[in-house]
Amino acid sequence: MRNYEDRPITADDLARILEAGRRSPSSRNQQRWDFVVVTDRDQLARLAEVWRGAGHVATSAATVCLVAPLADDEATGRSISFDLGQAAMSMMVAAADLGIGSGHAAVHDQPLARTILAVPDDHEVAFMVAFGYPADRALGPIDEPDRRPYDEVVHPGTW
Ligand SMILES: Cc1cc2nc3c(=O)[nH]c(=O)nc-3n(C[C@H](O)[C@H](O)[C@H](O)COP(=O)(O)O)c2cc1C
């Protein structure tokens, strides 16, 4: 979801969303994540510059930046990414439960993202999730989402 109403998220609702992230499962319960929450309009506008596909961050009510330690090897990087994905999805589901929509944004310009968020050099801003009330449609299940067909994706028993 990339079009947001100009309407803030209450502190309680935002805390509930972040709590869902904090409670997410992770490999060996390592919790290699920190969440930097941005609600300041100017800071959101600057954050939207870290990737050409991050424009929606500028108009979000709040954007959560998922920060993780830099991985020493590929397997660790994969493991951190999986855990971050779960934390992100937990927050997105908690938000949907409150009628709040969300949209991911990648981060390409790491130096810029680190500067805006004051993140240390041994961490990266892995990606962001922009939250807000949908401007263009009511939040709800989509009848025909743009997804591969069920029978193509699901393999009973064997591939
Ligand atoms: C790791 C990840 C990074 C993403 N980065 C972006 C992004 O930078 N900009 C954006 O507009 N959408 C981004 N998305 C959202 C996907 O494009 C979106 O989930 C997918 O196209 C399906 O869209 P739908 O859920 O609206 O059908 C990202 C999604 C994931 C999981």
PDBQT file of the ligand as one rigid body, heavy atoms in Angstrom, charges set to zero:
ROOT
HETATM    1  C1  LIG A 201      11.968  -7.137   0.808  1.00  0.00    +0.000 C 
HETATM    2  C2  LIG A 201      10.959  -6.315   0.052  1.00  0.00    +0.000 A 
HETATM    3  C3  LIG A 201      11.331  -5.097  -0.463  1.00  0.00    +0.000 A 
HETATM    4  C4  LIG A 201      10.408  -4.300  -1.139  1.00  0.00    +0.000 A 
HETATM    5  N1  LIG A 201      10.793  -3.091  -1.596  1.00  0.00    +0.000 NA
HETATM    6  C5  LIG A 201       9.872  -2.281  -2.152  1.00  0.00    +0.000 A 
HETATM    7  C6  LIG A 201      10.243  -0.970  -2.562  1.00  0.00    +0.000 A 
HETATM    8  O1  LIG A 201      11.387  -0.536  -2.435  1.00  0.00    +0.000 OA
HETATM    9  N2  LIG A 201       9.283  -0.173  -3.073  1.00  0.00    +0.000 N 
HETATM   10  C7  LIG A 201       7.989  -0.583  -3.196  1.00  0.00    +0.000 A 
HETATM   11  O2  LIG A 201       7.167   0.211  -3.668  1.00  0.00    +0.000 OA
HETATM   12  N3  LIG A 201       7.611  -1.840  -2.858  1.00  0.00    +0.000 NA
HETATM   13  C8  LIG A 201       8.525  -2.674  -2.316  1.00  0.00    +0.000 A 
HETATM   14  N4  LIG A 201       8.162  -3.948  -1.929  1.00  0.00    +0.000 N 
HETATM   15  C9  LIG A 201       6.756  -4.377  -2.076  1.00  0.00    +0.000 C 
HETATM   16  C10 LIG A 201       6.557  -5.389  -3.190  1.00  0.00    +0.000 C 
HETATM   17  O3  LIG A 201       6.831  -4.781  -4.429  1.00  0.00    +0.000 OA
HETATM   18  C11 LIG A 201       5.130  -5.904  -3.094  1.00  0.00    +0.000 C 
HETATM   19  O4  LIG A 201       4.953  -6.579  -1.882  1.00  0.00    +0.000 OA
HETATM   20  C12 LIG A 201       4.808  -6.862  -4.234  1.00  0.00    +0.000 C 
HETATM   21  O5  LIG A 201       4.972  -6.216  -5.469  1.00  0.00    +0.000 OA
HETATM   22  C13 LIG A 201       3.384  -7.372  -4.111  1.00  0.00    +0.000 C 
HETATM   23  O6  LIG A 201       2.535  -6.260  -4.111  1.00  0.00    +0.000 OA
HETATM   24  P1  LIG A 201       1.066  -6.361  -3.493  1.00  0.00    +0.000 P 
HETATM   25  O7  LIG A 201       1.240  -6.978  -2.144  1.00  0.00    +0.000 OA
HETATM   26  O8  LIG A 201       0.589  -4.944  -3.456  1.00  0.00    +0.000 OA
HETATM   27  O9  LIG A 201       0.297  -7.219  -4.423  1.00  0.00    +0.000 OA
HETATM   28  C14 LIG A 201       9.074  -4.766  -1.303  1.00  0.00    +0.000 A 
HETATM   29  C15 LIG A 201       8.713  -6.001  -0.773  1.00  0.00    +0.000 A 
HETATM   30  C16 LIG A 201       9.622  -6.769  -0.095  1.00  0.00    +0.000 A 
HETATM   31  C17 LIG A 201       9.183  -8.093   0.494  1.00  0.00    +0.000 C 
ENDROOT
TORSDOF 0
